[in-house]
């Protein structure tokens, strides 16, 4: 879905809208209040930090597979089940 904010907020809002969305997402992710699936958010943060600070392990492999499938799904609009079936 493509939105045009030219009439609503001018060109500045249209230009900085992705930055605003990423900022809000990061704020929600690191929010310390126990709402919005707190345990899941903390697990994701813990897994990301652990996968980047420790040696290569299985959790890094799983997270890289999840993120690559997510990126390919969002970029093409289709899911690729053959990539997930042949991974194991």
C-alpha positions as CSV (number, residue, x, y, z in Angstrom):
1,X,0.0,0.0,0.0
2,X,1.5,3.3,-1.0
3,X,0.4,6.5,0.8
4,X,0.9,10.0,-0.5
5,X,1.3,12.6,2.3
6,X,1.8,15.6,0.0
7,X,-1.5,17.1,1.0
8,X,-1.4,16.1,4.7
9,X,2.0,17.0,6.0
10,X,3.9,18.4,3.0
11,X,7.0,17.0,1.4
12,X,8.9,16.8,4.7
13,X,6.5,14.2,6.2
14,X,6.7,12.2,3.0
15,X,10.5,12.3,3.1
16,X,10.9,11.4,6.8
17,X,8.0,9.0,7.1
18,X,10.2,5.8,7.0
19,X,12.5,7.4,9.7
20,X,9.5,8.0,11.9
21,X,8.2,4.5,11.5
22,X,11.6,2.9,12.3
23,X,11.9,5.2,15.3
24,X,8.5,4.2,16.7
25,X,9.3,0.5,16.1
26,X,12.6,0.8,18.0
27,X,10.9,2.7,20.8
28,X,8.3,0.0,21.1
29,X,10.9,-2.8,21.0
30,X,13.0,-1.4,23.8
31,X,10.0,-0.2,25.9
32,X,10.6,-1.4,29.5
33,X,6.9,-1.4,30.4
34,X,5.4,-4.9,30.6
35,X,2.9,-4.5,27.7
36,X,2.9,-5.4,24.0
37,X,4.3,-9.0,24.4
38,X,7.1,-8.0,26.8
39,X,8.6,-11.5,27.0
40,X,8.7,-11.9,23.2
41,X,10.4,-8.5,22.8
42,X,13.0,-9.2,25.4
43,X,13.7,-12.6,23.9
44,X,14.2,-10.9,20.5
45,X,16.6,-8.3,21.9
46,X,18.4,-11.0,23.9
47,X,18.8,-13.2,20.9
48,X,20.0,-10.4,18.6
49,X,22.6,-9.2,21.1
50,X,23.7,-12.8,21.9
51,X,24.0,-13.7,18.2
52,X,26.2,-10.7,17.5
53,X,28.4,-11.0,20.6
54,X,29.1,-14.7,20.7
55,X,30.7,-17.1,18.3
56,X,28.5,-18.5,15.5
57,X,25.8,-20.8,16.9
58,X,22.5,-22.3,16.0
59,X,20.4,-19.3,17.2
60,X,22.3,-17.1,14.8
61,X,21.5,-19.5,12.0
62,X,17.8,-19.6,12.9
63,X,17.6,-15.8,13.2
64,X,19.3,-15.2,9.9
65,X,16.9,-17.6,8.2
66,X,13.9,-15.9,9.8
67,X,15.1,-12.4,8.8
68,X,16.0,-13.4,5.2
69,X,12.6,-15.1,4.8
70,X,10.9,-12.0,6.2
71,X,12.8,-9.7,3.9
72,X,12.1,-11.8,0.8
73,X,8.4,-12.1,1.8
74,X,8.0,-8.3,2.3
75,X,10.0,-7.4,-0.9
76,X,8.2,-9.8,-3.3
77,X,4.8,-10.1,-1.7
78,X,5.0,-13.9,-1.9
79,X,6.1,-16.6,0.4
80,X,8.8,-19.0,-0.6
81,X,8.1,-22.4,1.1
82,X,10.7,-24.2,-1.0
83,X,13.5,-22.3,0.6
84,X,12.3,-23.2,4.1
85,X,11.8,-26.8,3.2
86,X,15.2,-27.3,1.7
87,X,17.0,-25.6,4.6
88,X,17.0,-28.6,6.9
